[in-house]
Amino acid sequence: MKRELLLLRHGKSDWDQPVDDQRRPLKKRGRKAAARIGTWIREQNKIPDLVISSPAVRALETARIVAGEVGIPETMIQLDPAIYEAHWSDLLARVRTLPKKRKRIMLVGHNTSMEELLLYLADGRAQPAANGKIMPTATLGLFCFQGSWRNLAPEQVDAVTVIRPRELVGS
């Protein structure tokens, strides 16, 4: 069975806010970038049937903006506190526990774990942006593969797409 995993790093956060790390919101630029990614997901018909997000404000805000852009209810967003400080291998272990019935999942989280998981699954097929960054804020990694979630590994991945908001037309 064909499956797709979408890895989304949260949008640019607002460091000017005097709050702890978990409560840091998105900047205006981060909200715009999340909306741009959501529009791309909708236009490419890559709408997830489940969104799993870190509960940190900036990640959840990113997930909600994307959900709004693609037309899915916020009730399809599951919070997973383990994503907040997860190692990339923990994220992969989480993905491998997904139910068989799910075909397209979006995981919304943080660097460095999101970028490291992207690099692991891409296995050399993810090219950096012009500035040398692989996964700047609000970047989406899309992985297509055959088989079950529990067997997801680089050799199962048929296609890798990395979408950065600044590279989209109209950015």
N, C-alpha and C positions, 0 to 999 in steps of 0.2 A: 504494500500500500504506500502511495506517495504521501509524504508528510513535509511540513515546512515549519521551521523554527525561525522566529524573528527575535533578534536580540537588539534591544533599544537602550542606549545610554540616555539618561535623563538630560533635559535641556540645561542651558546655562543658568547657574544659580546666582542668587543675589547675595554677595558677600558683604554688602553694605548694611544688611539687616542685623541687628544685635541679638541674634538668637543662636541656640545651640545647633550643631550640625544637622541633627535629624529634622529640625524645624525650618531649615533654610528654604525659602521659596525660590521660584524661578524669577529671573529677570524678564523684562519685556521681550528681549531678544530670544530668551529661552522658550517663551510661550509661542512666539512666531515660528521658531524653528520646529517645535513640536507639531504645530498646526501644518506646517509645510510637509513634514514627514507623514502625518496623517492623511493629507491630501494625496500624496504619492501612493500610499498603501491602498487608498480607495480607488484611485485611477488604475492601479495595476491589478485590482481585484484580489488583493492579498489580505483580506479582512480576517483577523484571527477569530477562532471560535472560543478562545479563552485568553485573558490577559492576566499575567501574574506579576505583581509589582512589589518592590520594596515599599515599606510604609513611610519612608522618609518623604517629607512634604514635596520636595522637588521631583522625586520619582513618581509619586502618586499624581501630582499635578500634570506631569508629562503624560502619564497613562490616561488620565481623564480627558486631556485635550485631544489626544489621538483617538480615543474612543468616540468622542463627539464628532470628530472629522469623518470617521468611517461609519458612523451611525449605529454603534452598538451601545447598549445600556451600561451604565456604571456597575450594575449588578454582575456583569461579566468580568469585572476586575477583582481578582483575589489578592489579598495582601499576604505576603510571606516575609515575616521579620528576619528570617535567616538570610535573605538576599542582601540586606544592608551591609554586612561586613563579611560576606562570603568570599571564600577563595574560589577561583575559577572551577576547580574540581568539584566543589560543593554545588555550584550552579549546574554543572553537568550531571551530577548525581540527582539533583532535583528534577531536571528535565527527563532523566531516565525513569522517573517514577510516574510520569504522566499517564493518564488513562488511555487505553487503546482506542477509544472512540474519538479522541481528539486528533484532528488532522493538521491544524495550523494554530500554533501557540506563539504568543508574544511575551517575552520576559523583559521587564523594565527594571534596570538597576544602575549600578555605579562602576566607575573605573577604580581600580585596575582590573577587577575580576571580569568585567564584561569584555574588555579588550583582549585579555588573556584567553578567555573562552573562544572568542572570535578567531584569534590567531591559531589556537589549537585545532578547531574544527575546519578552518580554511586550509590549513596545512600548506602554506606558501601561496595560496591563491587570492589573498587580500592585498591589494596594492595601497600604499599610503597616499594621502592627499598631497597636493603640491607643497604644502608646508611640512611634509614629513610625518604628519600624524595619521595614525590608523583609525582611531575612533574618538574624534573630538565630540563635544557635547551634542546630543540629539542625533547621533549617527545610528543608522539602522544596519544591522547585518542580517541577511536573509540566506538561509540554508535550506536547500531542497534535497531530500534523500528518500530512499526506499527502505521499507522495513519498519521495525518497531522502535518506539522511543527508548526502550531499555537497551537497545544495541547501538544507539547513536555513537558514531566514532568517525574520525576524518575519512576513513576509507569508504564509508557509507554515503558521504555527501557527494551528490551529483553536480550541484551548482552552488556557487557562492556569489552573492551580490552585496556590495557595500554602498549604501546611499548616505551621502552627507548633505545636510540641508543647503549648505553654501554652494554645492555643485548642481543643484536643481535649477532649471530654467525659471526665471522670474525671481531669483533670490537676491 
